[in-house]
Amino acid sequence: MTTTSRLSFRVPPDTEHRLRAAAAATGQSLTNLVISAADARAKEVLASHTLVPADFDQLIAALDATVTPNDALRAVARRPRRVKQA
């Protein structure tokens, strides 16, 4: 990981002790522990607040793709519908 930016923030003493203990328990530096946890949380938040999924282009391409019917698809298409269309 190449670092090009710096963040600086204050934490309560009990939080610092807990973070240092967790870093030591996992064999990571305090910096790596905090960055990996914060980055994972940021990705979760952004994913839940993003209206267009990251693979939206793949979805559109799949929907636009020409489908060649095979025997299984033809068989399903011949089945009677369970729900009547209005």
RAFEN-V617815 format. One record per residue. N is the residue number from 1. RES is the residue in one letter. PHI is phi in whole degrees, -180 to 180 (* if undefined). OMEGA is omega in radians with two decimals (* if undefined). Layout:
# RAFEN-V617815
n:N res:RES phi:PHI omega:OMEGA
n:N res:RES phi:PHI omega:OMEGA
This chain:
# RAFEN-V617815
n:1 res:M phi:* omega:3.08
n:2 res:T phi:-96 omega:3.14
n:3 res:T phi:-95 omega:3.13
n:4 res:T phi:-127 omega:-3.12
n:5 res:S phi:-126 omega:-3.13
n:6 res:R phi:-131 omega:3.02
n:7 res:L phi:-116 omega:3.11
n:8 res:S phi:-137 omega:3.12
n:9 res:F phi:-152 omega:-3.14
n:10 res:R phi:-102 omega:3.09
n:11 res:V phi:-133 omega:3.07
n:12 res:P phi:-63 omega:-3.11
n:13 res:P phi:-55 omega:-3.13
n:14 res:D phi:-66 omega:3.08
n:15 res:T phi:-67 omega:3.12
n:16 res:E phi:-61 omega:3.14
n:17 res:H phi:-63 omega:-3.14
n:18 res:R phi:-65 omega:3.12
n:19 res:L phi:-64 omega:3.13
n:20 res:R phi:-64 omega:3.12
n:21 res:A phi:-65 omega:3.13
n:22 res:A phi:-66 omega:3.11
n:23 res:A phi:-63 omega:3.13
n:24 res:A phi:-64 omega:-3.12
n:25 res:A phi:-66 omega:-3.12
n:26 res:T phi:-98 omega:3.13
n:27 res:G phi:73 omega:3.13
n:28 res:Q phi:-105 omega:2.97
n:29 res:S phi:-75 omega:3.10
n:30 res:L phi:-58 omega:3.14
n:31 res:T phi:-59 omega:-3.13
n:32 res:N phi:-63 omega:3.12
n:33 res:L phi:-62 omega:-3.09
n:34 res:V phi:-66 omega:-3.13
n:35 res:I phi:-64 omega:-3.11
n:36 res:S phi:-65 omega:3.13
n:37 res:A phi:-68 omega:-3.13
n:38 res:A phi:-67 omega:3.14
n:39 res:D phi:-66 omega:3.12
n:40 res:A phi:-61 omega:3.13
n:41 res:R phi:-66 omega:3.12
n:42 res:A phi:-61 omega:3.12
n:43 res:K phi:-64 omega:3.10
n:44 res:E phi:-60 omega:-3.11
n:45 res:V phi:-62 omega:-3.12
n:46 res:L phi:-66 omega:3.12
n:47 res:A phi:-64 omega:-3.12
n:48 res:S phi:-79 omega:3.14
n:49 res:H phi:-110 omega:-3.14
n:50 res:T phi:-97 omega:-3.11
n:51 res:L phi:-78 omega:-3.13
n:52 res:V phi:-109 omega:-3.13
n:53 res:P phi:-64 omega:-3.10
n:54 res:A phi:-60 omega:-3.11
n:55 res:D phi:-99 omega:-3.12
n:56 res:F phi:-60 omega:-3.14
n:57 res:D phi:-62 omega:3.10
n:58 res:Q phi:-67 omega:3.12
n:59 res:L phi:-62 omega:3.14
n:60 res:I phi:-62 omega:3.12
n:61 res:A phi:-62 omega:3.13
n:62 res:A phi:-66 omega:3.12
n:63 res:L phi:-69 omega:3.14
n:64 res:D phi:-82 omega:-3.06
n:65 res:A phi:-66 omega:3.08
n:66 res:T phi:-75 omega:-3.14
n:67 res:V phi:-103 omega:3.06
n:68 res:T phi:-98 omega:-3.10
n:69 res:P phi:-63 omega:3.03
n:70 res:N phi:-111 omega:-3.08
n:71 res:D phi:-61 omega:-3.13
n:72 res:A phi:-64 omega:3.13
n:73 res:L phi:-67 omega:3.10
n:74 res:R phi:-63 omega:3.13
n:75 res:A phi:-64 omega:3.12
n:76 res:V phi:-66 omega:-3.13
n:77 res:A phi:-66 omega:-3.14
n:78 res:R phi:-82 omega:-3.12
n:79 res:R phi:-65 omega:3.07
n:80 res:P phi:-67 omega:3.14
n:81 res:R phi:-76 omega:3.11
n:82 res:R phi:-83 omega:-3.11
n:83 res:V phi:-116 omega:3.12
n:84 res:K phi:-81 omega:3.10
n:85 res:Q phi:-83 omega:-3.12
n:86 res:A phi:-79 omega:*
